[in-house]
Amino acid sequence: MLRHQLTLAFRSFMKFKKIFAINLFGLAIGLTTVILVMMWVKDELNISRNHEKIDRIYAVMTNHDNSGGIVTIGITPGEMAEAMKVELPQVELSAGTSPFIEGVNFENLDTKLTGDGLFVDQDYFNIFDVDFIEGNKAQIMTGINSVALSETMATKLFGSPAAALGKSLKWQAFDFANEVEVTGVYRDFGAMEVDQADYFLSFSYFKQMLGEGVHWGNFNASTYLLLRPETDIPSFNIQIADFIKNKDEGSNVSAFVQPFGDTYLYGTYEDGKVIGGRISYVKLFSAIAIFILIIACINFMNLTTARSMSRLKEIGVKKSMGASRGGLFGQFMVESLLLTFFALVLAIIATFILQPFFNQVTSKTLSMSFQPELILILLGIWLLTSFLAGIYPAVYLSKFKPVQVMKSNIKGSFGELLARKGLVVFQFAISLLLIIGISVIGKQMSFIQNQNLGYNQSQLLQINASGVNPNQLDSFLAELRKSPGVENASSLSHPLVGLNSSTIGLTWEGKNPDEQVKFENVSVNIGLIETMGFEVADGRAFSADFGDEESKIILNEAAVRAIGFDDPVGKIVNLWGDDKEVIAVVKDFNFESLKETVKPAFLKYDPGFAQKIMVRIGAQNQQETLASIDALFIKQTAQAMDYSFMDADYQTLYASEQRVSKLAKYFGLMAIFLSCLGLFGLAAFTAEKRKKEIGVRKVMGATTFSILTLVSKDFVQLILVSIIIAVPLAWYFANNWLQTYAYQTSLSWWIFAGSGLILMMIAVLTVGFQAFKAASDNPVNSLKSE
Amino acid sequence: MYATEEVETTALDSIQIEIKKGEFVAIMGPSGCGKSTLLNILGLLDNPDDGEYHFLDHEVAKFSERQRSSLRKGNIGFVFQSFNLIDELTVFENVELPLLYLKVPTEERKQKVEEVLTRMNIMHRRNHFPQQLSGGQQQRVAIARAIVAKPSVILADEPTGNLDSTNGEEVMRLLEELNNEGTTIVMVTHSPHDANYAHRIINLFDGKVVTENIREQFHV
């Protein structure tokens, strides 16, 4: 019987080739999307989770209750890890680490390399899985002068991991340098970790570097805990909430733990609580993929039921010969299973072809390998899709009574017509939602890019200053300024983009002592304001023409507002106990994503702590300018410069938005394409069914245009209904999304009107093509066919 | 009563007929007199709204679709005016269909189909599709399909309606032959010539039996 059903399914596919092709490719496109998104989602869900003890690993988070609201960060005092282990019985192991530090210089004889990594406790390796190939894992960080290197670093520096073990190595970062011994080499981290460390240095040494900075009021380290299996997390959180306040009276910081595995996907906090993060993209794309698959399934349902008229005879004959409803249901399900199987095979091939491209868009290294798990998932997708697509046609077709069928007097019932129309409306509403979504994201992105950031981003070079001897910095900057093509150069303490070095240590006369105001702290050199192109609203920039610039300070407008000065220039503020005179106010400049409003910030003169050299270059001969800067840099530091352009750096703040917008564009196009494919099939079918009517009308004198209108009218009505449904929904979602930005573009009416119009045009063209074909046919042909 | 979308018409009204095993009955009457409705009820494709129908010792008037379907299998063969062969299936596969629903084993199925195709003189066309055959050949395939499961009753709805006289004559002879072998045949027809093959002719008019002429005495 199965063989009979398969044969019949095959021949029926071949007989209705056009509909078969639409169904096959539609489902294949839908399935390809689902497979790609599934791979991406699986990858996202596993990031930071590939540790054996992941269920018990927690990151300590701190809530900072400032005047501007609660700020949540994964940064703790340096002594936190040790104290928690000693005082809390639930803590089995704890590890303190430095923040992730980029651009540390390593030197072995003549080989120089920079690497990114962090300073950690020995217990770090007992909490997290780090795969050591050289060295004794139990004693990697027991000495203060130890370093563990990744396989790649070790090979580059020493030739091989084995050769690296026990060797000594020099490193340097900021004002610090040390000679250390390689005590371990570990396999490189895969893409499944957020921060891929090239090196691990000793956390004890890091605390030495901080010196007096290690106390309970300073936040400069991270703390990870391995909790005992039976630990009740809510009560543990209650217990540790005041841990820091108990150590440091007057502190406004409370602590809590977050599962380490969640830190990647749930990294957005509001009022000290997790409210989401990247997980919303995971949800969004899962939803889009499912919608695209549903659109493809709807095509299958619509075309299969619409085509049913031509199969009524088969159904009737079979029923009269004793076929049961269940048997016929089975037959149509077999057809759906078979078609979906072909589509799945196509989808798997397409996935292989599209993989490199998809990886590029998503910045991932996904690859499909046929492990039992994947095969099981694919099997599940196959069955589910077949069921989704096949159930309605199978129920619909198998329910006909043989008498009705044989008399072939079945007219589409009202309910069935409504169902088919409803499905079309649903498809197009989804498509329109996507079109509007893409337009709004695009408009917001261009709005951000054209926003005045308070400084000129173009032709502004940011060079990593590590390697430049702090004593020679000023002469080096002077040399740079003389270099051809360079307009200005200076240095500052932190990369400006995503600036994150704040203090509550700024006070002034009349400040409410209970209120804590956080300021961004930017340490700059002479000429930085001019190089960046900050606009000075009042006063003067730091200058070599005046002495004692260390006792001066410059505020941004947000800081002036926060303090409440009417005429700030000349006023005195106090920073960490030292009085400073305000010499200028600069207009607000954006150093964060435009999701944030500009925060209070001050600029102080402190050239000693230079992390970045900023260079403004001319628009002409950029390559030559860069080459001559590089030559100067090599002369100074004996290594090539590590640089980036500010405008590109600023873009990385929106990398995830841009990825989302790009992906949404592809998915949106796919949804529209699939919906139109279905409409194309349906219109072709309608035109075919009305062939005789169209023939008669033409004989009676109907024009081609009137026939076009006749055939298109029903579909245009459906699209109109979709628009009415989709527009309010789209407005609601777009508005919610824009709320996440401090600076928003407007939701102009023309986005909605334009998107609706585009959809309508695409649909009319699709239907019109079929209608025109029907209308321009010689009526004799259609009338003869009866 | 038969319901169309517009109006309800009474297709059959107070009909009382008995058809004996082995009989050959022709039903005649003008279009719309209820012939096809009667045939559908006799063939268990439809239920009467009222009244009784005894088929092979079952009172089937109130049978559900499922019950009718299982009783239909193997007991009733249909021959239609428009042949109603399935276009996507070959001659062999079309004829095989009833046996598939009866779950006859493959080997036996093959043997039975070949036997009946040979008898219908269409064996050489076994791998052709219906569209490749002439009308007469198609109707022979349809008859082959109707009799392959050896049903006790064959219901024929104007079996010669779409055929020329030579082919029509041949079909009628086949039906006569089957009847001689013991199969009960009920045939709806417009053709007095075809009706002459039957033992008994029932004339319907406006859903009522108007006359019954017994052409030759039928003996069980």
Interface residues (C-beta under 8 A of the other chain):
Chain A: M1 H4 T7 L8 R11 S12 K15 K313 E314 G316 V317 K318 K319 S320 M321 G322 A323 S324 R325 G327 K401 P402 V403 M406 K407 N409 K411
Chain B: T4 E5 S36 N40 G43 L45 D46 E65 R66 S69 S70 R72 K73 G74 F78 F80 N84 L85 I86 D87 E88 L89 E93 E96 L97 P98 L100 Y101 L102 R145
